[in-house]
Amino acid sequence: MLARASGRALRLLAAATLTACGPAESEVWGAIEDASYCDDTDDCRRISGKCPFGCDLYVNAEGAPKVRELISQWEGDCFDKCSGPWPPACIEGRCVADDGE
């Protein structure tokens, strides 16, 4: 009886581990948000994104490595129609795309 219960617990744990691979979408969005602050344009970097987060992400140099790592682990199955890429700019304390407007 104990062996059967332990086996079932191991299968449940394995299933949870397999479905929990990679970061949660909210974790990626949170990292992007946390890394979007700036004092001037030199603080900002454009990094390649992935659906559903956008084609290009504009974050500060300090936060860029963490965001890149999370994006590289994300396995999405959607498609973004991209335009640009635009250079980064710091507008009102946020890193954004400088689309010329």
C-alpha positions, 0 to 999 in steps of 0.5 A, a space after each residue: 500500500 505504501 509503495 503504491 502511494 509513493 509511486 503515485 506521489 512520484 508520478 504527480 511530482 514528475 508531472 508537475 516538474 515537467 509542466 513547470 519548465 521555464 519561467 511563468 509568463 508573469 515572471 517574464 513580464 515582471 522582469 521586463 517591467 523591473 528593467 524598463 527604468 532609465 535616466 537617459 537614453 544611454 541606459 537603454 538597450 534593445 534586445 530581441 523578444 519573443 511572442 507574447 512579449 513583443 519582437 523587440 524589448 527596451 530595457 536598461 543595460 543592468 536588467 538586460 541579461 536577466 530579461 534575455 535569460 528569461 526570454 531564452 527559456 520561454 517556449 511560446 507558440 504564437 507569432 508577432 508581426 514585427 516592424 522596426 527595430 527601432 533604436 532605444 530611447 529614455 522617455 519619461 524615465 522608461 526605456 522605449 522604442 524611438 519610433 521617430 514620433 
